[in-house]
Amino acid sequence: MSKNLPVWKAVLLTVIYQLTTIILDAPSYFIAAYRENPAGSYVILLLQLLLYVLLYGSWCLYIIRQTRFQLGYESGIKLKLIPLIFVIFMGFHLFSKPFFYLYEYIRTAGKTKFGYFPGSWEAVFTIQNIPYMLSLIIVAPLVEELFFRRFLLKGLRQKYGATAALLISSLLFCSIHWPDYNNLLPTFTMGLVAGLIYLWSEKILYSILFHFFLNSVYFYLAYSEWGGKYHLYFSKHALDPIFWLSAFAGLLLLTAGLLTFRRLMAAKHRYH
């Protein structure tokens, strides 16, 4: 199915994929009712973990069969490119920072007062949050990159060309983050960056690594003391000149990183 994948099939598969995530989240809504009953809470947690293995495992098998994916396709991965992928991530992180504030700014006609409410390690490192942590740091980078880049992007490219496929797959990727409006522009841009990394390298592991860096650093910044100070600083200076200056620096870093990556991949293909 990855060959000549029509848009309507890509949309339908994305809807089914999103329904999968809703099913996976369903048991977590019942955990709060078992706060005073640890045994019951553990049963629900075990059910959720089993659903993760079953449903995401099924998606991985489906994608592997549809794309005839083999680990041999990932041969030739260069460990020395890992720092470059991290540079691309850092550029994207700084460049996309304003996107998280634009919706709120437009919605309130510029009258909003930005704030930040930091989390804590104590709040997140609980038995009940194991599925959340696994999903954010491990499952999402792996399964989402296989689905949106290795499967949808590749199939759409063979029918519509690289540019159209990149835009469509990125739109579908950001659509699964609905209704978090603040996250739509960043996830669309992230889809473009991850898609370019895959198109230029034809190695999904680079895109997975980029996604892993993004989610892992997000997790650290969301719950660490240093991350709280970092977010608080940007919240206080939201849309100020220094804010846009950091975003511009991020754009330069992102562009330089991507162009360097493309040049290295082009050179590699010339000599093979």
C-alpha positions in Angstrom: 0.0 0.0 0.0 3.0 2.3 0.4 3.1 2.4 -3.4 0.9 5.2 -4.9 -0.9 5.9 -1.6 -3.9 8.1 -2.4 -4.7 11.1 -0.1 -8.0 9.6 1.0 -6.3 6.4 2.2 -3.7 8.4 4.0 -6.4 10.4 5.8 -8.4 7.3 6.7 -5.3 5.6 8.1 -4.4 8.7 10.1 -8.0 8.7 11.6 -7.6 5.0 12.5 -4.2 5.7 14.0 -5.6 8.5 16.2 -8.5 6.3 17.3 -5.8 3.9 18.5 -4.2 6.5 20.7 -7.7 7.3 22.2 -8.2 3.7 23.0 -4.8 3.5 24.7 -5.6 6.6 26.8 -8.9 5.2 28.0 -7.7 3.1 30.9 -5.9 6.2 32.4 -9.2 7.9 33.1 -10.1 5.2 35.5 -6.8 5.3 37.5 -7.8 8.3 39.5 -10.8 6.3 40.9 -8.4 3.8 42.3 -6.0 6.2 44.2 -7.1 4.6 47.5 -6.9 1.1 46.0 -3.4 0.5 44.7 -4.2 -3.1 43.6 -7.0 -1.8 41.3 -4.7 1.0 40.0 -2.0 -1.6 39.1 -4.6 -3.7 37.2 -5.6 -0.7 35.1 -1.9 0.1 34.5 -1.2 -3.4 33.4 -4.1 -3.3 31.0 -2.9 -0.1 29.5 0.6 -1.5 29.0 -0.8 -4.6 27.4 -2.8 -2.4 25.0 0.3 -0.5 24.1 2.1 -3.7 23.2 -0.9 -5.1 21.3 -2.0 -2.0 19.4 1.3 -0.3 18.6 2.9 -3.7 17.9 0.1 -4.3 15.4 0.7 -0.9 13.7 4.5 -1.7 13.5 3.8 -5.1 11.9 1.3 -3.5 9.5 3.8 -0.8 8.4 6.6 -3.4 8.1 4.5 -5.5 5.8 3.1 -2.7 3.7 6.6 -1.1 3.1 8.5 -4.4 3.1 10.7 -2.8 5.7 13.9 -4.6 6.7 16.6 -3.6 9.2 19.1 -3.9 6.3 17.6 -0.8 4.8 19.1 1.1 7.8 22.6 0.0 7.1 25.1 2.7 6.6 23.9 4.8 9.6 26.7 7.1 10.6 27.1 7.7 14.4 29.1 10.8 13.7 25.9 12.4 12.3 24.2 12.2 15.7 25.6 15.6 16.9 24.3 17.1 13.6 20.8 15.7 14.2 21.0 17.3 17.7 22.0 20.6 16.1 19.0 20.4 13.8 16.8 19.7 16.8 18.2 22.7 18.8 17.6 25.0 15.8 14.1 23.7 15.5 13.5 24.1 19.2 14.5 27.7 19.3 12.8 28.6 16.0 9.5 27.0 16.9 9.3 28.6 20.4 7.1 31.5 19.3 4.6 29.2 17.6 3.4 28.0 21.0 2.4 31.6 21.9 1.0 32.9 18.7 -2.5 31.3 19.0 -3.0 32.7 22.5 -1.7 36.1 21.3 -4.1 36.2 18.3 -7.0 34.9 20.4 -6.7 37.7 22.9 -5.8 40.4 20.4 -2.4 40.9 22.0 -3.9 41.3 25.5 -2.8 38.0 26.9 -0.5 37.7 29.9 1.8 34.7 29.4 2.6 32.5 32.2 4.2 29.1 33.0 3.3 26.5 35.5 6.3 24.2 36.0 5.9 20.5 36.8 8.1 18.5 39.1 9.9 15.1 39.1 7.8 14.0 42.1 4.6 14.6 40.2 5.6 12.7 37.1 7.7 9.8 38.4 4.8 7.7 39.6 3.6 4.2 38.7 0.5 5.6 37.0 2.6 7.8 34.7 4.7 4.9 33.3 2.6 4.7 30.1 2.8 8.5 29.6 6.6 8.5 29.9 7.0 5.4 27.6 4.7 6.9 25.1 6.4 10.3 25.0 10.1 9.2 24.9 10.1 5.8 23.3 6.8 4.9 21.5 6.0 8.2 19.8 9.4 8.7 18.2 9.5 5.1 16.9 5.9 4.5 15.8 5.0 8.0 14.6 8.1 8.2 12.5 7.5 4.7 11.0 3.9 5.7 10.3 4.1 9.3 9.1 7.5 9.2 7.4 8.4 5.7 6.4 4.8 4.7 5.5 2.7 7.8 4.6 5.4 10.1 3.2 7.0 7.3 1.2 3.6 6.2 -0.3 2.4 9.7 -1.0 5.7 10.6 -2.6 5.4 7.8 -5.2 2.0 9.2 -6.2 2.2 13.0 -5.8 5.9 13.8 -5.7 8.2 14.8 -2.8 6.9 18.3 -2.2 3.2 17.5 -2.1 3.9 14.3 -0.1 5.9 16.3 2.5 3.1 18.9 3.0 0.3 16.3 3.2 2.1 14.0 5.6 3.1 17.0 7.8 -0.5 18.2 7.9 -1.7 14.7 8.9 1.0 14.6 11.5 0.0 17.9 13.1 -3.7 16.8 12.9 -3.2 14.0 15.5 -2.2 16.7 18.0 -5.6 18.4 17.7 -7.2 20.1 19.7 -4.0 21.5 21.2 -4.0 24.6 19.0 -0.7 25.9 20.4 0.9 22.8 19.2 -0.3 22.7 15.6 2.2 25.0 14.0 5.2 23.4 15.8 4.1 19.9 14.9 3.5 20.8 11.3 7.0 22.3 11.1 8.4 19.3 12.9 6.8 17.1 10.3 8.5 19.1 7.6 11.9 18.8 9.2 11.6 15.1 10.0 10.3 14.5 6.5 13.2 16.3 4.9 15.6 14.3 7.0 14.0 11.1 5.8 13.7 12.1 2.2 17.4 13.1 2.0 18.8 10.1 3.9 16.2 7.4 3.1 17.0 6.2 6.7 14.2 6.4 9.2 16.5 6.1 12.1 17.7 9.7 11.6 14.1 10.9 11.8 13.4 8.7 14.9 16.5 10.2 16.6 15.4 13.8 15.8 12.0 13.0 17.3 13.6 11.3 20.3 15.7 14.4 21.0 12.6 16.6 20.7 10.4 14.6 23.1 13.2 13.8 25.6 14.3 17.5 26.0 10.6 18.5 26.2 10.1 16.1 29.0 13.2 17.3 30.8 12.3 21.0 30.5 8.7 20.4 31.5 9.6 18.8 34.9 13.1 19.8 35.9 14.0 22.9 38.0 16.2 24.2 35.3 13.5 23.7 32.7 11.1 25.6 34.9 13.4 28.6 35.0 14.0 28.3 31.2 10.3 28.3 30.4 9.6 31.1 32.9 12.2 33.3 31.3 10.7 32.8 27.8 7.2 33.3 29.2 8.2 36.7 30.7 9.7 37.8 27.4 7.1 36.2 25.1 7.1 38.0 21.7 9.6 40.6 22.9 12.6 41.4 20.7 14.9 39.0 22.6 12.3 36.3 22.0 12.3 36.9 18.2 16.1 37.1 18.2 16.4 33.7 19.7 13.9 32.4 17.2 15.9 33.9 14.3 19.1 32.3 15.7 17.2 29.0 15.8 16.2 29.4 12.2 19.8 30.0 11.2 21.0 27.0 13.2 18.2 24.8 11.7 18.9 25.9 8.2 22.6 25.4 8.5 22.0 22.0 10.1 19.6 20.8 7.4 21.8 22.1 4.5 24.8 20.4 6.0 22.8 17.2 6.4 21.6 17.4 2.8 25.1 18.0 1.5 26.5 15.0 3.4 23.7 12.8 2.2 24.2 13.9 -1.4 27.9 13.2 -1.2 27.2 9.8 0.2 24.8 8.9 -2.6 27.3 10.1 -5.2 30.0 7.7 -4.0 27.7 4.7 -3.7 
